[in-house]
Amino acid sequence: MSEVRGRAACRRVWHAAFVALHLLIAAGAVGAFVFYARRAAADGAAQRSPNARVYACATGEWGRVSWHYIHIEAPDWIVADTLLPHSQPSWCFPGATLEPLRAFLLNAGADPAAVARWLQDRRAILQGPESIILFPSVADVEALGSAVRVAIYRELAKSPLNEYHANPIYILDSDIDDWIGLRTVRREVREMIKRLSYRRGDVLCFSDLSVLMSYAHGDAEARDLAKLGTRRRAVMAYLQVGPNDDFEALAAYWSVAYRRKDVLPILSSISQLPGGGQIGLSHLIPAQPRKLIYTYPTLDLATTGRLPDCHWTTFNFFSFHPQNIYLDLRLAANRLLEGYTKVPPPYKYGDALIFLNAEGDALHSCTYLCDELVFTKNGETISAPWIISELQDVRRLYSPLGVAAIQGFRRRWEQER
């Protein structure tokens, strides 16, 4: 009996911790929202920031859903446990040889004098049997023109050895000021990020974390700038429930016919409030994504040698205990073929959306929630959080990789009963 009471107490502690975490996130989101609203009021209605608005989903069987943007960053303790980027820029060109590399850099529009120095100065080049690594100065990187940066960084992004070019900071906002928002960032750092940002498809990117580190005045600011590098735009959404809503139908949609007993009571109780009420979608999703939403992966999740990615996230959406076999793309694909049925739009809550290239290879996956909102983890890196996002934003991120189609798949629940 004492063991049972101990387990119950432990569950209560964990529940309290998760509630506190989500309240903290909500408080930060509200603070940012107030900031944008004030700024928008000052600038006038014509200049309103997208971050100051509350949006409404289209009418559907999911009910009345409203949402707004938030920006989240990795907590200090995660940043403290990770290595800071080096302040010396480096570019790795696997399989390159000197003359073809020289031709590439010149064709990209790089300054001929800088190219000559990179390839001749022993302090600026490391030539090995399988690659050439260049070490341009911070000034060299800052001097690159926009078109030159795009051309060189497109090539660097082909190799995972160039970590921040292959996985840059994706900025889905319309500009850097909207992305930084309320956050404290020195003006010269803000202006540098504006200068060095570049376009990859329809998304603003920033890859020069080494330059960012060179601007730090000390260890504390270096950590803070590294934390800035984890900043991501997300969506916080709410289901509105009132006395005139059919909460039986809402429960049927949000339970996917298997969590009805969990969802129905809370929707019923909210509908009985004077004038109705609202509940965050983060409280309607299953236990596993509810635990992860608006958080960043910790290093203990890499015990298998890999961090959770989009496919792990998609196929564990309904799992109480996550299955790490889905880190293997072959096993994830097998799960899709054996446990899911291909479906066309309109999609339903819990459907897996697979982003395919022209060859039929899966580039990304996420879980459909409602209207244009999905649950996703955009990348395997430690700086990629679990979030709710607009489907169009996810499409913007992966279109440069050659997305040809998005295919929906629905879980075959009847096989599991």
C-alpha positions in Angstrom: 0.0 0.0 0.0 2.8 2.4 0.9 4.4 1.7 -2.5 1.1 2.5 -4.3 0.9 5.8 -2.3 4.5 6.5 -3.2 3.8 6.1 -6.9 0.7 8.2 -6.6 2.7 10.9 -4.9 5.3 10.7 -7.6 2.7 11.1 -10.3 1.3 14.1 -8.5 4.8 15.7 -8.4 5.4 15.1 -12.1 1.9 16.4 -12.9 2.6 19.6 -10.9 5.9 20.0 -12.7 4.4 19.7 -16.1 1.6 22.2 -15.2 4.2 24.6 -13.8 6.2 24.3 -17.1 3.2 25.0 -19.3 2.2 28.0 -17.1 5.7 29.4 -17.4 5.6 29.0 -21.2 2.1 30.6 -21.3 3.3 33.5 -19.1 6.2 34.2 -21.5 3.9 33.9 -24.5 1.4 36.4 -23.0 4.3 38.8 -22.2 5.5 38.6 -25.8 1.9 39.0 -27.1 1.4 42.1 -25.0 4.7 43.5 -26.3 3.6 43.0 -30.0 0.2 44.4 -29.3 1.7 47.6 -27.8 4.1 48.0 -30.6 1.4 47.5 -33.2 -0.8 50.1 -31.5 2.1 52.6 -31.6 2.8 51.9 -35.2 -0.9 52.1 -36.3 -3.3 49.5 -37.6 -1.7 49.6 -41.1 1.6 48.5 -39.6 0.4 45.8 -37.3 2.8 42.9 -36.6 1.5 39.4 -37.4 2.6 38.5 -33.9 0.1 40.9 -32.3 -3.0 39.3 -33.9 -5.3 36.5 -32.8 -6.3 34.2 -35.7 -9.3 32.0 -36.1 -9.3 28.6 -37.8 -11.8 27.9 -40.5 -15.1 26.4 -39.4 -14.9 22.6 -39.2 -15.7 19.5 -37.1 -12.8 20.4 -34.8 -14.9 23.3 -33.4 -14.0 26.9 -32.8 -10.2 27.2 -32.6 -8.3 30.4 -32.3 -4.5 30.9 -32.1 -1.6 33.3 -32.0 2.1 33.2 -32.6 4.7 32.7 -29.8 8.5 32.5 -29.8 10.2 30.0 -27.6 13.9 29.4 -26.7 15.7 26.5 -25.1 16.0 26.9 -21.3 19.3 28.0 -19.8 20.1 24.6 -18.4 20.0 23.0 -21.8 22.2 25.7 -23.3 24.6 25.3 -20.4 25.0 21.6 -21.3 25.8 22.1 -24.9 29.1 23.3 -26.6 29.1 26.8 -27.8 29.9 27.4 -31.5 33.5 28.4 -32.1 34.1 32.1 -32.9 36.3 31.1 -35.9 34.2 30.6 -39.0 34.9 27.4 -41.0 33.7 26.0 -44.3 34.1 22.4 -45.1 34.0 21.2 -48.7 34.0 17.4 -48.8 35.7 15.9 -51.9 37.0 19.2 -53.1 40.3 19.9 -54.8 42.0 23.3 -55.0 41.3 24.5 -58.6 37.6 23.4 -58.8 37.1 25.0 -55.4 38.7 28.2 -56.6 36.5 28.2 -59.7 33.4 27.6 -57.5 34.1 30.5 -55.1 34.9 32.9 -58.0 31.8 31.9 -59.9 29.8 32.5 -56.7 31.0 36.1 -56.7 33.5 35.9 -53.9 36.2 38.6 -53.8 39.2 37.3 -55.9 41.7 38.7 -53.3 39.9 36.9 -50.5 39.7 33.7 -52.5 43.5 33.8 -53.2 44.2 34.4 -49.5 41.9 31.5 -48.3 43.6 29.1 -50.7 47.2 30.1 -50.1 47.5 31.2 -46.5 48.2 28.1 -44.5 46.3 29.6 -41.5 43.2 29.8 -43.7 43.1 26.4 -45.2 43.3 22.8 -44.1 43.7 20.4 -47.0 43.1 16.7 -46.4 42.7 13.6 -48.6 38.9 13.8 -48.4 38.0 17.5 -47.9 39.2 21.1 -47.8 38.3 23.3 -44.9 38.6 27.0 -45.2 38.8 29.4 -42.3 37.6 32.8 -43.5 37.9 35.7 -41.0 34.9 37.2 -39.3 35.4 40.3 -41.4 35.5 38.1 -44.6 32.1 36.5 -43.6 30.6 39.9 -42.9 31.8 41.3 -46.2 30.0 38.7 -48.3 27.3 40.1 -50.5 23.8 38.6 -50.2 24.0 36.7 -53.5 27.5 35.4 -52.7 26.4 34.2 -49.3 23.4 32.4 -50.8 25.5 30.6 -53.4 28.3 29.5 -51.0 26.0 28.5 -48.2 23.8 26.5 -50.5 26.9 24.4 -51.3 27.9 24.2 -47.6 24.4 23.0 -46.7 25.0 19.8 -48.6 27.3 18.4 -45.9 26.3 17.8 -42.3 29.9 18.7 -41.4 28.8 22.3 -41.9 26.3 22.1 -39.0 24.8 25.6 -39.1 24.6 25.7 -42.9 22.9 22.3 -43.1 20.7 23.3 -40.2 20.5 27.0 -40.1 18.4 29.1 -37.8 15.1 29.3 -39.6 13.3 32.6 -39.2 9.6 32.3 -40.2 8.8 35.9 -39.3 8.7 38.7 -41.9 11.8 40.3 -40.5 14.5 40.1 -37.8 12.8 42.7 -35.5 9.6 40.6 -35.4 11.7 37.5 -34.7 13.6 39.1 -31.8 10.6 41.0 -30.5 10.7 41.7 -26.8 14.0 40.0 -26.3 17.0 42.0 -25.1 19.7 42.0 -27.8 22.3 44.7 -28.3 21.6 46.9 -31.3 24.9 46.0 -33.0 24.1 42.3 -32.7 20.6 42.8 -34.1 22.0 44.8 -37.0 24.7 42.1 -37.7 22.0 39.4 -37.8 20.0 41.5 -40.3 23.1 41.9 -42.6 24.1 38.2 -42.5 20.6 36.7 -42.9 19.8 35.2 -46.2 16.9 33.5 -48.1 16.5 29.8 -48.6 13.4 29.5 -50.6 10.7 31.5 -48.8 12.4 31.4 -45.4 14.9 33.8 -43.8 18.0 31.9 -42.5 21.0 32.7 -40.3 24.0 30.4 -40.3 26.9 32.5 -38.9 26.8 31.5 -35.3 30.6 31.8 -35.2 30.3 35.4 -36.1 27.5 35.8 -33.5 29.9 34.4 -30.9 32.6 36.8 -31.9 30.3 39.7 -30.9 29.9 38.4 -27.3 31.5 40.5 -24.6 31.9 37.6 -22.2 30.8 34.1 -21.3 27.4 35.1 -20.1 26.5 37.0 -23.3 27.9 34.1 -25.4 25.5 31.7 -23.6 22.7 34.2 -24.1 23.4 34.5 -27.9 23.6 30.7 -28.2 20.2 30.7 -26.5 19.0 33.2 -29.1 20.1 30.7 -31.7 17.4 28.3 -30.5 14.6 30.8 -30.9 11.7 29.4 -32.9 8.3 30.7 -33.9 5.4 28.4 -32.8 1.6 28.6 -32.5 -0.4 28.5 -29.3 -4.0 27.5 -30.0 -7.2 27.2 -28.0 -10.5 25.4 -28.5 -13.5 27.6 -27.6 -16.3 25.6 -25.9 -19.7 27.1 -25.1 -23.2 25.9 -24.1 -24.3 25.9 -27.7 -21.5 23.7 -28.9 -21.9 20.0 -29.5 -19.3 18.8 -27.1 -20.2 15.2 -28.0 -19.1 15.9 -31.6 -16.1 17.8 -30.4 -15.1 14.9 -28.1 -15.5 12.5 -31.1 -13.1 14.6 -33.2 -10.5 15.2 -30.6 -10.5 11.7 -29.2 -10.0 9.8 -32.5 -12.4 7.3 -31.0 -10.0 6.0 -28.4 -9.6 8.7 -25.8 -13.3 9.7 -25.5 -13.5 9.1 -21.8 -10.6 11.4 -21.2 -11.7 14.3 -23.5 -15.5 14.3 -23.0 -15.6 15.3 -19.2 -13.3 18.3 -19.6 -15.2 19.6 -22.7 -18.5 19.1 -20.9 -17.2 21.0 -17.8 -15.9 23.9 -19.8 -19.2 24.2 -21.7 -21.0 24.7 -18.4 -19.0 27.8 -17.5 -20.9 31.1 -17.8 -20.4 32.1 -21.3 -18.3 29.0 -22.0 -14.5 28.9 -21.9 -11.5 27.7 -23.7 -8.8 25.0 -23.4 -5.4 24.9 -25.0 -4.9 22.3 -27.7 -1.8 21.2 -25.8 -4.2 19.8 -23.2 -6.2 17.8 -25.7 -3.4 15.9 -27.4 -2.2 12.6 -26.0 0.2 12.2 -23.1 3.5 11.8 -25.1 3.2 15.0 -27.2 1.6 16.8 -24.3 4.8 16.1 -22.3 7.0 17.3 -25.1 5.2 20.3 -26.6 7.1 23.6 -26.5 10.2 21.9 -25.1 13.6 21.1 -26.6 15.2 17.6 -26.7 17.7 16.9 -23.9 20.9 15.0 -24.3 19.6 12.0 -22.4 17.3 11.4 -25.4 20.4 10.7 -27.5 21.4 7.5 -25.7 20.7 5.6 -28.9 23.1 7.8 -30.8 20.4 10.0 -32.3 18.0 12.6 -31.1 14.3 12.3 -31.8 13.3 13.6 -35.3 10.1 14.3 -37.2 9.3 10.6 -37.9 9.9 9.5 -34.3 7.6 12.4 -33.3 4.9 11.5 -35.8 4.7 7.7 -35.1 4.9 8.2 -31.3 2.1 10.7 -31.3 -0.4 8.2 -29.7 2.3 6.2 -27.8 2.2 6.4 -24.0 5.8 5.0 -24.0 7.8 6.3 -27.1 9.4 3.6 -29.3 12.9 4.5 -30.4 12.7 2.0 -33.4 11.1 4.9 -35.3 14.5 6.6 -35.4 15.3 4.0 -38.1 13.7 5.4 -41.2 13.2 1.8 -42.6 11.2 0.8 -39.5 9.3 4.0 -39.6 8.4 3.4 -43.2 7.4 -0.2 -42.4 5.1 1.1 -39.6 3.5 3.5 -42.1 2.8 0.7 -44.6 1.5 -1.8 -42.0 -0.5 0.4 -39.7 -1.8 3.3 -41.8 -4.1 3.9 -44.8 -3.4 6.5 -47.4 -6.1 9.2 -47.3 -6.8 12.4 -49.3 -7.7 15.8 -47.9 -9.6 16.9 -45.9 -7.5 15.4 -43.1 -8.6 14.5 -39.6 -6.9 14.9 -36.2 -4.1 12.4 -35.8 -3.4 11.9 -39.5 0.2 11.6 -40.4 1.3 14.0 -43.1 4.3 12.8 -45.1 6.3 15.3 -47.2 7.5 13.5 -50.3 10.0 14.5 -53.0 9.6 13.6 -56.7 11.2 10.2 -56.1 8.7 9.3 -53.4 11.3 9.7 -50.5 10.0 11.0 -47.2 11.6 14.4 -46.4 9.5 15.2 -43.3 6.5 14.1 -41.4 4.1 15.8 -38.9 0.7 15.2 -37.3 -2.4 16.9 -38.4 -4.5 18.7 -35.7 -7.1 20.9 -37.4 -7.5 23.3 -40.2 -3.9 24.4 -41.0 -2.4 23.5 -37.7 0.0 20.5 -37.2 2.2 19.1 -34.4 5.8 18.9 -35.6 9.5 18.7 -34.8 11.4 20.3 -37.6 14.7 18.6 -37.5 16.8 16.2 -35.4 18.9 18.8 -33.7 18.8 19.9 -30.1 17.7 23.3 -31.2 14.5 21.9 -32.8 11.6 22.0 -30.3 8.3 20.2 -30.5 5.7 22.7 -31.5 2.3 23.4 -33.0 2.9 25.2 -36.3 1.0 26.3 -39.4 1.2 23.7 -42.2 2.2 26.4 -44.6 5.2 27.3 -42.4 6.4 23.7 -42.4 5.9 23.6 -46.1 8.1 26.7 -46.4 10.9 25.1 -44.4 11.0 21.9 -46.6 10.2 23.2 -50.0 13.8 24.0 -50.8 14.6 20.3 -50.3 12.3 19.4 -53.2 8.9 18.7 -51.7 6.7 17.5 -54.6 3.6 16.4 -52.5 2.2 16.0 -49.1 0.4 12.7 -48.5 -1.9 12.0 -45.6 -2.1 8.6 -43.8 -4.7 7.5 -41.2 -4.0 5.0 -38.5 -5.9 1.7 -38.7 -7.3 1.7 -35.2 -9.5 -1.3 -36.0 -6.4 -3.5 -36.2 -5.4 -2.6 -32.7 -8.7 -3.2 -30.8 
